[in-house]
């Protein structure tokens, strides 16, 4: 989208000259002859840049006073000052008060174009730096190569350039904001601002002020006021995060903004024009919210032009090793320390966990491990070092450091215990996908089905027979009594079956050699 330039000068010839030069370069221009006209135009629609004359005849304020108001109320808008009677003192004063630069009339067109381009680029870089600081430490791309992630990437690539409104759904922590940022970055508005308003964290009484801002006289102080997120996002993208938490009255006002691309500030009847792409996100079922009368149907259909669903982490477990490597590297760089590695047993345990907090929880767990896991940086993090909420449901086989604990059992019983725990861990690790589990453990798919049934484990990764009586589970970090053996992990919700399987074949004895564990791979 072409930058919007506001030209403020009391001489019509100068306004026309500057507008002609900039129009030829692809900019959009509008102009004002007085300070009052300039401020009114600024209220209606925020420009990308202002070219402002210092001496404004017929105005109640001069250019320096207008500059002060612009810097106070719209600090993100760069201002270039111009004058036909300028002095060094005037130029220095303008720069000190926040002008980007000063140019004296008459000026060469090349000089003007260069200053305009530099000012707009400087404002863009400043805005991007602020956004980077706000999201420092978080993922900036959709990480992973699983089929669900590839589908989301394809949707982003198709819809981003169109400018259509998008509704992003998915559980908390799955990466909905990352998807919204990618939609913005790959759109024609990528040079404009990306603004996020989290409706879930905002008090209902403050939400409209945050969205629409306040009139300068709203608080009884002339010249004060607040710029709302719609104006902040002018020329760019606004993400309404967790839009289902928005009050019904505010939802109605959003409908009108989406329809007219204008709104009224709180405490004002003047219409403000905006050019904003709106993206919404929610972790709730909006159809159910509509049925319950908590979400407006007209708003739903205006937001849901293109739906994108971000899957929970448990539906893309194969991405977990990649995510772990990324977060380990980022955390080490942030802390200025050497990167610590995860053992294969720890990776397998993390893949088997259900991750109710999704990618955000995984990132927090990585930070916890780097701080709390025992041992030095050269020692790999093992499964028995994982946080309690993960260790409590980790299959016992992943916590065994040695085989001495099963020495009191006969060979057949010991092998059965190990096979049960090993295969239970692998089925959970691959989200119930029997084909991928069979490929990893080195068995035929049908043979794995038979082995699971003979061990009392179904293809969902659930036990259907009780554990060997002599075995009990050991809490993470706990001590075993003499003669006590680690048994099957206590409960934990198994991952859902990724691909439905047919009926089990009759039980046959599998070749024991086929069930020997292979080295875990990340």
Secondary structure, 3 states (H helix, E strand, C coil): CCCEEEEECCCHHHHHHHHHHHHHCCCEEEEECCHHHHHHHHHHCCCCEEEEECCCCCCCCCHHHHHHHHHHHCCCCEEEEEECCCCHHHHHHHHHCCCCEEEECCCCHHHHHHHHHHHHHHHHHHHHHHHHHHCCCCCCCCCCCCHHHHHHHHHHHHHHHHCCCEEEECCCCCCHHHHHHHHHHCCCCCCCCEEEEECCCCCHHHHHHHHHCECCCCCCCCCCCECCHHHHCCCCEEEEECHHHCCHHHHHHHHHHHHHCEEECECCCCEEECCCEEEEEECCCHHHHHHCCCCCHHHHHHHCCEEEECCCHHHCHHHHHHHHHHHHHHHHHHHCCCCCCECHHHHHHHHHCCCCCHHHHHHHHHHHHHHHCCCCCCCCECHHHCCHHHHCCCCHHHHCCCCHHHCCCCHHHHHHHHHHHHHHHHHHHCCCCHHHHHHHHCCCHHHHHHHHHHHCECCCCCECCCCCCCEECCCCCCCCCCCCEECCCCCCCCCCCCCCCCCCCCCCCCCHHHHCCCCCCC
